[in-house]
């Protein structure tokens, strides 16, 4: 089984109730220093960008009511 399909299977097994509890979790993100500096200079919100990218990658509706963690 590929990593992509394993990841999608993992996400699909998460209980729907958990999705709607609006709880936020912390993750550590590692990017090259030059990229982090360029993004910070432009005022990029790393958390928001990662959430949008993950939703798009996983095909999760961007208009979901579960946006409590977006800043």
mmCIF file of the N, C-alpha and C atoms, coordinates in Angstrom:
data_MODEL
# 
_entry.id   MODEL 
# 
loop_
_atom_site.group_PDB 
_atom_site.id 
_atom_site.type_symbol 
_atom_site.label_atom_id 
_atom_site.label_alt_id 
_atom_site.label_comp_id 
_atom_site.label_asym_id 
_atom_site.label_entity_id 
_atom_site.label_seq_id 
_atom_site.pdbx_PDB_ins_code 
_atom_site.Cartn_x 
_atom_site.Cartn_y 
_atom_site.Cartn_z 
_atom_site.occupancy 
_atom_site.B_iso_or_equiv 
_atom_site.pdbx_formal_charge 
_atom_site.auth_seq_id 
_atom_site.auth_comp_id 
_atom_site.auth_asym_id 
_atom_site.auth_atom_id 
_atom_site.pdbx_PDB_model_num 
ATOM 1   N N  . UNK A 1 1  ? 0.857   -1.176 0.000  1.00 0.00 ? 1  UNK A N  1 
ATOM 2   C CA . UNK A 1 1  ? 0.000   0.000  0.000  1.00 0.00 ? 1  UNK A CA 1 
ATOM 3   C C  . UNK A 1 1  ? 0.902   1.238  0.000  1.00 0.00 ? 1  UNK A C  1 
ATOM 4   N N  . UNK A 1 2  ? 0.614   2.216  -0.842 1.00 0.00 ? 2  UNK A N  1 
ATOM 5   C CA . UNK A 1 2  ? 1.442   3.411  -0.928 1.00 0.00 ? 2  UNK A CA 1 
ATOM 6   C C  . UNK A 1 2  ? 1.211   4.309  0.286  1.00 0.00 ? 2  UNK A C  1 
ATOM 7   N N  . UNK A 1 3  ? 2.170   5.206  0.526  1.00 0.00 ? 3  UNK A N  1 
ATOM 8   C CA . UNK A 1 3  ? 2.034   6.149  1.633  1.00 0.00 ? 3  UNK A CA 1 
ATOM 9   C C  . UNK A 1 3  ? 0.803   7.024  1.459  1.00 0.00 ? 3  UNK A C  1 
ATOM 10  N N  . UNK A 1 4  ? 0.530   7.412  0.218  1.00 0.00 ? 4  UNK A N  1 
ATOM 11  C CA . UNK A 1 4  ? -0.626  8.264  -0.060 1.00 0.00 ? 4  UNK A CA 1 
ATOM 12  C C  . UNK A 1 4  ? -1.929  7.568  0.319  1.00 0.00 ? 4  UNK A C  1 
ATOM 13  N N  . UNK A 1 5  ? -2.093  6.324  -0.111 1.00 0.00 ? 5  UNK A N  1 
ATOM 14  C CA . UNK A 1 5  ? -3.332  5.623  0.202  1.00 0.00 ? 5  UNK A CA 1 
ATOM 15  C C  . UNK A 1 5  ? -3.410  5.285  1.687  1.00 0.00 ? 5  UNK A C  1 
ATOM 16  N N  . UNK A 1 6  ? -2.269  5.020  2.321  1.00 0.00 ? 6  UNK A N  1 
ATOM 17  C CA . UNK A 1 6  ? -2.269  4.771  3.768  1.00 0.00 ? 6  UNK A CA 1 
ATOM 18  C C  . UNK A 1 6  ? -2.723  6.009  4.522  1.00 0.00 ? 6  UNK A C  1 
ATOM 19  N N  . UNK A 1 7  ? -2.233  7.152  4.082  1.00 0.00 ? 7  UNK A N  1 
ATOM 20  C CA . UNK A 1 7  ? -2.600  8.416  4.732  1.00 0.00 ? 7  UNK A CA 1 
ATOM 21  C C  . UNK A 1 7  ? -4.085  8.688  4.566  1.00 0.00 ? 7  UNK A C  1 
ATOM 22  N N  . UNK A 1 8  ? -4.597  8.499  3.367  1.00 0.00 ? 8  UNK A N  1 
ATOM 23  C CA . UNK A 1 8  ? -6.025  8.717  3.128  1.00 0.00 ? 8  UNK A CA 1 
ATOM 24  C C  . UNK A 1 8  ? -6.872  7.750  3.949  1.00 0.00 ? 8  UNK A C  1 
ATOM 25  N N  . UNK A 1 9  ? -6.425  6.515  4.079  1.00 0.00 ? 9  UNK A N  1 
ATOM 26  C CA . UNK A 1 9  ? -7.154  5.536  4.885  1.00 0.00 ? 9  UNK A CA 1 
ATOM 27  C C  . UNK A 1 9  ? -7.172  5.960  6.346  1.00 0.00 ? 9  UNK A C  1 
ATOM 28  N N  . UNK A 1 10 ? -6.034  6.459  6.841  1.00 0.00 ? 10 UNK A N  1 
ATOM 29  C CA . UNK A 1 10 ? -5.954  6.935  8.216  1.00 0.00 ? 10 UNK A CA 1 
ATOM 30  C C  . UNK A 1 10 ? -6.942  8.073  8.452  1.00 0.00 ? 10 UNK A C  1 
ATOM 31  N N  . UNK A 1 11 ? -6.950  9.025  7.546  1.00 0.00 ? 11 UNK A N  1 
ATOM 32  C CA . UNK A 1 11 ? -7.856  10.166 7.682  1.00 0.00 ? 11 UNK A CA 1 
ATOM 33  C C  . UNK A 1 11 ? -9.309  9.701  7.629  1.00 0.00 ? 11 UNK A C  1 
ATOM 34  N N  . UNK A 1 12 ? -9.618  8.756  6.770  1.00 0.00 ? 12 UNK A N  1 
ATOM 35  C CA . UNK A 1 12 ? -11.002 8.310  6.632  1.00 0.00 ? 12 UNK A CA 1 
ATOM 36  C C  . UNK A 1 12 ? -11.489 7.536  7.852  1.00 0.00 ? 12 UNK A C  1 
ATOM 37  N N  . UNK A 1 13 ? -10.557 7.036  8.675  1.00 0.00 ? 13 UNK A N  1 
ATOM 38  C CA . UNK A 1 13 ? -10.973 6.292  9.859  1.00 0.00 ? 13 UNK A CA 1 
ATOM 39  C C  . UNK A 1 13 ? -11.199 7.189  11.074 1.00 0.00 ? 13 UNK A C  1 
ATOM 40  N N  . UNK A 1 14 ? -10.845 8.451  10.966 1.00 0.00 ? 14 UNK A N  1 
ATOM 41  C CA . UNK A 1 14 ? -11.069 9.374  12.079 1.00 0.00 ? 14 UNK A CA 1 
ATOM 42  C C  . UNK A 1 14 ? -12.580 9.553  12.254 1.00 0.00 ? 14 UNK A C  1 
ATOM 43  N N  . UNK A 1 15 ? -13.023 9.471  13.470 1.00 0.00 ? 15 UNK A N  1 
ATOM 44  C CA . UNK A 1 15 ? -14.465 9.607  13.722 1.00 0.00 ? 15 UNK A CA 1 
ATOM 45  C C  . UNK A 1 15 ? -14.955 10.994 13.314 1.00 0.00 ? 15 UNK A C  1 
ATOM 46  N N  . UNK A 1 16 ? -16.086 11.043 12.678 1.00 0.00 ? 16 UNK A N  1 
ATOM 47  C CA . UNK A 1 16 ? -16.651 12.313 12.231 1.00 0.00 ? 16 UNK A CA 1 
ATOM 48  C C  . UNK A 1 16 ? -16.885 13.238 13.417 1.00 0.00 ? 16 UNK A C  1 
ATOM 49  N N  . UNK A 1 17 ? -17.246 12.701 14.546 1.00 0.00 ? 17 UNK A N  1 
ATOM 50  C CA . UNK A 1 17 ? -17.479 13.512 15.734 1.00 0.00 ? 17 UNK A CA 1 
ATOM 51  C C  . UNK A 1 17 ? -16.226 14.286 16.133 1.00 0.00 ? 17 UNK A C  1 
ATOM 52  N N  . UNK A 1 18 ? -15.072 13.668 16.023 1.00 0.00 ? 18 UNK A N  1 
ATOM 53  C CA . UNK A 1 18 ? -13.813 14.330 16.364 1.00 0.00 ? 18 UNK A CA 1 
ATOM 54  C C  . UNK A 1 18 ? -13.588 15.562 15.496 1.00 0.00 ? 18 UNK A C  1 
ATOM 55  N N  . UNK A 1 19 ? -13.962 15.466 14.227 1.00 0.00 ? 19 UNK A N  1 
ATOM 56  C CA . UNK A 1 19 ? -13.779 16.578 13.296 1.00 0.00 ? 19 UNK A CA 1 
ATOM 57  C C  . UNK A 1 19 ? -14.559 17.816 13.737 1.00 0.00 ? 19 UNK A C  1 
ATOM 58  N N  . UNK A 1 20 ? -15.737 17.605 14.284 1.00 0.00 ? 20 UNK A N  1 
ATOM 59  C CA . UNK A 1 20 ? -16.593 18.731 14.621 1.00 0.00 ? 20 UNK A CA 1 
ATOM 60  C C  . UNK A 1 20 ? -16.407 19.250 16.042 1.00 0.00 ? 20 UNK A C  1 
ATOM 61  N N  . UNK A 1 21 ? -15.462 18.726 16.793 1.00 0.00 ? 21 UNK A N  1 
ATOM 62  C CA . UNK A 1 21 ? -15.221 19.214 18.145 1.00 0.00 ? 21 UNK A CA 1 
ATOM 63  C C  . UNK A 1 21 ? -14.400 20.500 18.172 1.00 0.00 ? 21 UNK A C  1 
ATOM 64  N N  . UNK A 1 22 ? -13.859 20.928 17.044 1.00 0.00 ? 22 UNK A N  1 
ATOM 65  C CA . UNK A 1 22 ? -13.100 22.173 16.929 1.00 0.00 ? 22 UNK A CA 1 
ATOM 66  C C  . UNK A 1 22 ? -11.897 22.231 17.854 1.00 0.00 ? 22 UNK A C  1 
ATOM 67  N N  . UNK A 1 23 ? -11.257 21.107 18.090 1.00 0.00 ? 23 UNK A N  1 
ATOM 68  C CA . UNK A 1 23 ? -10.041 21.100 18.893 1.00 0.00 ? 23 UNK A CA 1 
ATOM 69  C C  . UNK A 1 23 ? -8.851  21.306 17.972 1.00 0.00 ? 23 UNK A C  1 
ATOM 70  N N  . UNK A 1 24 ? -7.864  22.032 18.486 1.00 0.00 ? 24 UNK A N  1 
ATOM 71  C CA . UNK A 1 24 ? -6.652  22.286 17.720 1.00 0.00 ? 24 UNK A CA 1 
ATOM 72  C C  . UNK A 1 24 ? -5.495  21.518 18.336 1.00 0.00 ? 24 UNK A C  1 
ATOM 73  N N  . UNK A 1 25 ? -4.592  21.067 17.513 1.00 0.00 ? 25 UNK A N  1 
ATOM 74  C CA . UNK A 1 25 ? -3.399  20.378 17.980 1.00 0.00 ? 25 UNK A CA 1 
ATOM 75  C C  . UNK A 1 25 ? -2.167  21.088 17.462 1.00 0.00 ? 25 UNK A C  1 
ATOM 76  N N  . UNK A 1 26 ? -1.068  20.911 18.141 1.00 0.00 ? 26 UNK A N  1 
ATOM 77  C CA . UNK A 1 26 ? 0.183   21.546 17.729 1.00 0.00 ? 26 UNK A CA 1 
ATOM 78  C C  . UNK A 1 26 ? 1.061   20.542 17.007 1.00 0.00 ? 26 UNK A C  1 
ATOM 79  N N  . UNK A 1 27 ? 1.728   20.997 15.966 1.00 0.00 ? 27 UNK A N  1 
ATOM 80  C CA . UNK A 1 27 ? 2.676   20.199 15.204 1.00 0.00 ? 27 UNK A CA 1 
ATOM 81  C C  . UNK A 1 27 ? 3.927   21.041 15.002 1.00 0.00 ? 27 UNK A C  1 
ATOM 82  N N  . UNK A 1 28 ? 5.062   20.374 14.963 1.00 0.00 ? 28 UNK A N  1 
ATOM 83  C CA . UNK A 1 28 ? 6.310   21.069 14.685 1.00 0.00 ? 28 UNK A CA 1 
ATOM 84  C C  . UNK A 1 28 ? 6.562   21.015 13.190 1.00 0.00 ? 28 UNK A C  1 
ATOM 85  N N  . UNK A 1 29 ? 6.928   22.151 12.631 1.00 0.00 ? 29 UNK A N  1 
ATOM 86  C CA . UNK A 1 29 ? 7.163   22.261 11.200 1.00 0.00 ? 29 UNK A CA 1 
ATOM 87  C C  . UNK A 1 29 ? 8.624   22.623 10.969 1.00 0.00 ? 29 UNK A C  1 
ATOM 88  N N  . UNK A 1 30 ? 9.281   21.907 10.084 1.00 0.00 ? 30 UNK A N  1 
ATOM 89  C CA . UNK A 1 30 ? 10.665  22.196 9.748  1.00 0.00 ? 30 UNK A CA 1 
ATOM 90  C C  . UNK A 1 30 ? 10.750  22.561 8.275  1.00 0.00 ? 30 UNK A C  1 
ATOM 91  N N  . UNK A 1 31 ? 11.267  23.751 8.010  1.00 0.00 ? 31 UNK A N  1 
ATOM 92  C CA . UNK A 1 31 ? 11.475  24.218 6.637  1.00 0.00 ? 31 UNK A CA 1 
ATOM 93  C C  . UNK A 1 31 ? 12.875  24.832 6.569  1.00 0.00 ? 31 UNK A C  1 
ATOM 94  N N  . UNK A 1 32 ? 13.429  24.937 5.371  1.00 0.00 ? 32 UNK A N  1 
ATOM 95  C CA . UNK A 1 32 ? 14.740  25.576 5.250  1.00 0.00 ? 32 UNK A CA 1 
ATOM 96  C C  . UNK A 1 32 ? 14.701  27.009 5.798  1.00 0.00 ? 32 UNK A C  1 
ATOM 97  N N  . UNK A 1 33 ? 15.792  27.418 6.413  1.00 0.00 ? 33 UNK A N  1 
ATOM 98  C CA . UNK A 1 33 ? 15.847  28.737 7.042  1.00 0.00 ? 33 UNK A CA 1 
ATOM 99  C C  . UNK A 1 33 ? 15.530  29.858 6.048  1.00 0.00 ? 33 UNK A C  1 
ATOM 100 N N  . UNK A 1 34 ? 16.084  29.760 4.844  1.00 0.00 ? 34 UNK A N  1 
ATOM 101 C CA . UNK A 1 34 ? 15.861  30.813 3.859  1.00 0.00 ? 34 UNK A CA 1 
ATOM 102 C C  . UNK A 1 34 ? 14.386  30.926 3.488  1.00 0.00 ? 34 UNK A C  1 
ATOM 103 N N  . UNK A 1 35 ? 13.699  29.772 3.458  1.00 0.00 ? 35 UNK A N  1 
ATOM 104 C CA . UNK A 1 35 ? 12.284  29.764 3.108  1.00 0.00 ? 35 UNK A CA 1 
ATOM 105 C C  . UNK A 1 35 ? 11.447  30.349 4.240  1.00 0.00 ? 35 UNK A C  1 
ATOM 106 N N  . UNK A 1 36 ? 11.791  29.997 5.465  1.00 0.00 ? 36 UNK A N  1 
ATOM 107 C CA . UNK A 1 36 ? 11.084  30.541 6.630  1.00 0.00 ? 36 UNK A CA 1 
ATOM 108 C C  . UNK A 1 36 ? 11.254  32.053 6.703  1.00 0.00 ? 36 UNK A C  1 
ATOM 109 N N  . UNK A 1 37 ? 12.466  32.533 6.458  1.00 0.00 ? 37 UNK A N  1 
ATOM 110 C CA . UNK A 1 37 ? 12.730  33.974 6.504  1.00 0.00 ? 37 UNK A CA 1 
ATOM 111 C C  . UNK A 1 37 ? 11.957  34.715 5.421  1.00 0.00 ? 37 UNK A C  1 
ATOM 112 N N  . UNK A 1 38 ? 11.929  34.157 4.222  1.00 0.00 ? 38 UNK A N  1 
ATOM 113 C CA . UNK A 1 38 ? 11.184  34.792 3.124  1.00 0.00 ? 38 UNK A CA 1 
ATOM 114 C C  . UNK A 1 38 ? 9.692   34.829 3.432  1.00 0.00 ? 38 UNK A C  1 
ATOM 115 N N  . UNK A 1 39 ? 9.169   33.733 3.979  1.00 0.00 ? 39 UNK A N  1 
ATOM 116 C CA . UNK A 1 39 ? 7.740   33.668 4.317  1.00 0.00 ? 39 UNK A CA 1 
ATOM 117 C C  . UNK A 1 39 ? 7.406   34.645 5.442  1.00 0.00 ? 39 UNK A C  1 
ATOM 118 N N  . UNK A 1 40 ? 8.241   34.698 6.457  1.00 0.00 ? 40 UNK A N  1 
ATOM 119 C CA . UNK A 1 40 ? 8.007   35.625 7.574  1.00 0.00 ? 40 UNK A CA 1 
ATOM 120 C C  . UNK A 1 40 ? 8.054   37.072 7.090  1.00 0.00 ? 40 UNK A C  1 
ATOM 121 N N  . UNK A 1 41 ? 8.979   37.367 6.191  1.00 0.00 ? 41 UNK A N  1 
ATOM 122 C CA . UNK A 1 41 ? 9.084   38.721 5.631  1.00 0.00 ? 41 UNK A CA 1 
ATOM 123 C C  . UNK A 1 41 ? 7.791   39.129 4.925  1.00 0.00 ? 41 UNK A C  1 
ATOM 124 N N  . UNK A 1 42 ? 7.139   38.152 4.309  1.00 0.00 ? 42 UNK A N  1 
ATOM 125 C CA . UNK A 1 42 ? 5.882   38.407 3.591  1.00 0.00 ? 42 UNK A CA 1 
ATOM 126 C C  . UNK A 1 42 ? 4.652   38.276 4.497  1.00 0.00 ? 42 UNK A C  1 
ATOM 127 N N  . UNK A 1 43 ? 4.875   37.966 5.769  1.00 0.00 ? 43 UNK A N  1 
ATOM 128 C CA . UNK A 1 43 ? 3.757   37.865 6.710  1.00 0.00 ? 43 UNK A CA 1 
ATOM 129 C C  . UNK A 1 43 ? 2.920   36.605 6.555  1.00 0.00 ? 43 UNK A C  1 
ATOM 130 N N  . UNK A 1 44 ? 3.523   35.539 6.065  1.00 0.00 ? 44 UNK A N  1 
ATOM 131 C CA . UNK A 1 44 ? 2.796   34.280 5.874  1.00 0.00 ? 44 UNK A CA 1 
ATOM 132 C C  . UNK A 1 44 ? 2.415   33.695 7.232  1.00 0.00 ? 44 UNK A C  1 
ATOM 133 N N  . UNK A 1 45 ? 1.159   33.306 7.358  1.00 0.00 ? 45 UNK A N  1 
ATOM 134 C CA . UNK A 1 45 ? 0.681   32.621 8.555  1.00 0.00 ? 45 UNK A CA 1 
ATOM 135 C C  . UNK A 1 45 ? 0.869   31.128 8.294  1.00 0.00 ? 45 UNK A C  1 
ATOM 136 N N  . UNK A 1 46 ? 1.920   30.548 8.910  1.00 0.00 ? 46 UNK A N  1 
ATOM 137 C CA . UNK A 1 46 ? 2.270   29.153 8.645  1.00 0.00 ? 46 UNK A CA 1 
ATOM 138 C C  . UNK A 1 46 ? 1.128   28.208 8.993  1.00 0.00 ? 46 UNK A C  1 
ATOM 139 N N  . UNK A 1 47 ? 0.492   28.425 10.120 1.00 0.00 ? 47 UNK A N  1 
ATOM 140 C CA . UNK A 1 47 ? -0.587  27.545 10.563 1.00 0.00 ? 47 UNK A CA 1 
ATOM 141 C C  . UNK A 1 47 ? -1.750  27.563 9.577  1.00 0.00 ? 47 UNK A C  1 
ATOM 142 N N  . UNK A 1 48 ? -2.153  28.748 9.193  1.00 0.00 ? 48 UNK A N  1 
ATOM 143 C CA . UNK A 1 48 ? -3.273  28.873 8.265  1.00 0.00 ? 48 UNK A CA 1 
ATOM 144 C C  . UNK A 1 48 ? -2.936  28.260 6.908  1.00 0.00 ? 48 UNK A C  1 
ATOM 145 N N  . UNK A 1 49 ? -1.729  28.528 6.417  1.00 0.00 ? 49 UNK A N  1 
ATOM 146 C CA . UNK A 1 49 ? -1.322  27.986 5.122  1.00 0.00 ? 49 UNK A CA 1 
ATOM 147 C C  . UNK A 1 49 ? -1.282  26.465 5.147  1.00 0.00 ? 49 UNK A C  1 
ATOM 148 N N  . UNK A 1 50 ? -0.740  25.899 6.218  1.00 0.00 ? 50 UNK A N  1 
ATOM 149 C CA . UNK A 1 50 ? -0.675  24.439 6.324  1.00 0.00 ? 50 UNK A CA 1 
ATOM 150 C C  . UNK A 1 50 ? -2.073  23.835 6.386  1.00 0.00 ? 50 UNK A C  1 
ATOM 151 N N  . UNK A 1 51 ? -2.976  24.453 7.142  1.00 0.00 ? 51 UNK A N  1 
ATOM 152 C CA . UNK A 1 51 ? -4.343  23.928 7.222  1.00 0.00 ? 51 UNK A CA 1 
ATOM 153 C C  . UNK A 1 51 ? -5.040  23.966 5.868  1.00 0.00 ? 51 UNK A C  1 
ATOM 154 N N  . UNK A 1 52 ? -4.898  25.070 5.153  1.00 0.00 ? 52 UNK A N  1 
ATOM 155 C CA . UNK A 1 52 ? -5.506  25.158 3.830  1.00 0.00 ? 52 UNK A CA 1 
ATOM 156 C C  . UNK A 1 52 ? -4.900  24.131 2.881  1.00 0.00 ? 52 UNK A C  1 
ATOM 157 N N  . UNK A 1 53 ? -3.579  23.971 2.926  1.00 0.00 ? 53 UNK A N  1 
ATOM 158 C CA . UNK A 1 53 ? -2.910  23.008 2.049  1.00 0.00 ? 53 UNK A CA 1 
ATOM 159 C C  . UNK A 1 53 ? -3.345  21.580 2.372  1.00 0.00 ? 53 UNK A C  1 
ATOM 160 N N  . UNK A 1 54 ? -3.449  21.255 3.650  1.00 0.00 ? 54 UNK A N  1 
ATOM 161 C CA . UNK A 1 54 ? -3.887  19.912 4.035  1.00 0.00 ? 54 UNK A CA 1 
ATOM 162 C C  . UNK A 1 54 ? -5.328  19.654 3.619  1.00 0.00 ? 54 UNK A C  1 
ATOM 163 N N  . UNK A 1 55 ? -6.198  20.645 3.804  1.00 0.00 ? 55 UNK A N  1 
ATOM 164 C CA . UNK A 1 55 ? -7.594  20.480 3.387  1.00 0.00 ? 55 UNK A CA 1 
ATOM 165 C C  . UNK A 1 55 ? -7.685  20.246 1.881  1.00 0.00 ? 55 UNK A C  1 
ATOM 166 N N  . UNK A 1 56 ? -6.909  21.013 1.118  1.00 0.00 ? 56 UNK A N  1 
ATOM 167 C CA . UNK A 1 56 ? -6.927  20.851 -0.337 1.00 0.00 ? 56 UNK A CA 1 
ATOM 168 C C  . UNK A 1 56 ? -6.382  19.483 -0.729 1.00 0.00 ? 56 UNK A C  1 
ATOM 169 N N  . UNK A 1 57 ? -5.290  19.077 -0.138 1.00 0.00 ? 57 UNK A N  1 
ATOM 170 C CA . UNK A 1 57 ? -4.645  17.793 -0.452 1.00 0.00 ? 57 UNK A CA 1 
ATOM 171 C C  . UNK A 1 57 ? -5.550  16.619 -0.125 1.00 0.00 ? 57 UNK A C  1 
ATOM 172 N N  . UNK A 1 58 ? -6.314  16.746 0.963  1.00 0.00 ? 58 UNK A N  1 
ATOM 173 C CA . UNK A 1 58 ? -7.185  15.657 1.418  1.00 0.00 ? 58 UNK A CA 1 
ATOM 174 C C  . UNK A 1 58 ? -8.596  15.743 0.847  1.00 0.00 ? 58 UNK A C  1 
ATOM 175 N N  . UNK A 1 59 ? -8.867  16.801 0.104  1.00 0.00 ? 59 UNK A N  1 
ATOM 176 C CA . UNK A 1 59 ? -10.189 16.962 -0.490 1.00 0.00 ? 59 UNK A CA 1 
ATOM 177 C C  . UNK A 1 59 ? -11.263 17.288 0.530  1.00 0.00 ? 59 UNK A C  1 
ATOM 178 N N  . UNK A 1 60 ? -10.875 17.948 1.596  1.00 0.00 ? 60 UNK A N  1 
ATOM 179 C CA . UNK A 1 60 ? -11.831 18.337 2.632  1.00 0.00 ? 60 UNK A CA 1 
ATOM 180 C C  . UNK A 1 60 ? -12.413 19.689 2.259  1.00 0.00 ? 60 UNK A C  1 
ATOM 181 N N  . UNK A 1 61 ? -13.725 19.793 2.329  1.00 0.00 ? 61 UNK A N  1 
ATOM 182 C CA . UNK A 1 61 ? -14.434 21.008 1.943  1.00 0.00 ? 61 UNK A CA 1 
ATOM 183 C C  . UNK A 1 61 ? -13.851 22.227 2.645  1.00 0.00 ? 61 UNK A C  1 
ATOM 184 N N  . UNK A 1 62 ? -13.390 23.186 1.871  1.00 0.00 ? 62 UNK A N  1 
ATOM 185 C CA . UNK A 1 62 ? -12.789 24.400 2.415  1.00 0.00 ? 62 UNK A CA 1 
ATOM 186 C C  . UNK A 1 62 ? -13.809 25.266 3.153  1.00 0.00 ? 62 UNK A C  1 
ATOM 187 N N  . UNK A 1 63 ? -15.069 25.077 2.852  1.00 0.00 ? 63 UNK A N  1 
ATOM 188 C CA . UNK A 1 63 ? -16.110 25.889 3.483  1.00 0.00 ? 63 UNK A CA 1 
ATOM 189 C C  . UNK A 1 63 ? -16.693 25.230 4.720  1.00 0.00 ? 63 UNK A C  1 
ATOM 190 N N  . UNK A 1 64 ? -15.994 24.262 5.227  1.00 0.00 ? 64 UNK A N  1 
ATOM 191 C CA . UNK A 1 64 ? -16.458 23.557 6.424  1.00 0.00 ? 64 UNK A CA 1 
ATOM 192 C C  . UNK A 1 64 ? -16.634 24.523 7.579  1.00 0.00 ? 64 UNK A C  1 
ATOM 193 N N  . UNK A 1 65 ? -17.570 24.217 8.442  1.00 0.00 ? 65 UNK A N  1 
ATOM 194 C CA . UNK A 1 65 ? -17.802 25.047 9.629  1.00 0.00 ? 65 UNK A CA 1 
ATOM 195 C C  . UNK A 1 65 ? -16.703 24.855 10.662 1.00 0.00 ? 65 UNK A C  1 
ATOM 196 N N  . UNK A 1 66 ? -15.873 23.838 10.498 1.00 0.00 ? 66 UNK A N  1 
ATOM 197 C CA . UNK A 1 66 ? -14.809 23.557 11.464 1.00 0.00 ? 66 UNK A CA 1 
ATOM 198 C C  . UNK A 1 66 ? -13.567 24.364 11.097 1.00 0.00 ? 66 UNK A C  1 
ATOM 199 N N  . UNK A 1 67 ? -13.560 25.650 11.404 1.00 0.00 ? 67 UNK A N  1 
ATOM 200 C CA . UNK A 1 67 ? -12.437 26.518 11.114 1.00 0.00 ? 67 UNK A CA 1 
ATOM 201 C C  . UNK A 1 67 ? -11.932 27.212 12.369 1.00 0.00 ? 67 UNK A C  1 
ATOM 202 N N  . UNK A 1 68 ? -12.182 26.647 13.515 1.00 0.00 ? 68 UNK A N  1 
ATOM 203 C CA . UNK A 1 68 ? -11.810 27.279 14.785 1.00 0.00 ? 68 UNK A CA 1 
ATOM 204 C C  . UNK A 1 68 ? -10.310 27.485 14.920 1.00 0.00 ? 68 UNK A C  1 
ATOM 205 N N  . UNK A 1 69 ? -9.510  26.648 14.292 1.00 0.00 ? 69 UNK A N  1 
ATOM 206 C CA . UNK A 1 69 ? -8.056  26.764 14.436 1.00 0.00 ? 69 UNK A CA 1 
ATOM 207 C C  . UNK A 1 69 ? -7.448  27.743 13.453 1.00 0.00 ? 69 UNK A C  1 
ATOM 208 N N  . UNK A 1 70 ? -8.211  28.188 12.483 1.00 0.00 ? 70 UNK A N  1 
ATOM 209 C CA . UNK A 1 70 ? -7.660  29.130 11.503 1.00 0.00 ? 70 UNK A CA 1 
ATOM 210 C C  . UNK A 1 70 ? -7.567  30.514 12.116 1.00 0.00 ? 70 UNK A C  1 
ATOM 211 N N  . UNK A 1 71 ? -6.406  31.112 11.935 1.00 0.00 ? 71 UNK A N  1 
ATOM 212 C CA . UNK A 1 71 ? -6.247  32.467 12.457 1.00 0.00 ? 71 UNK A CA 1 
ATOM 213 C C  . UNK A 1 71 ? -6.018  33.436 11.345 1.00 0.00 ? 71 UNK A C  1 
# 
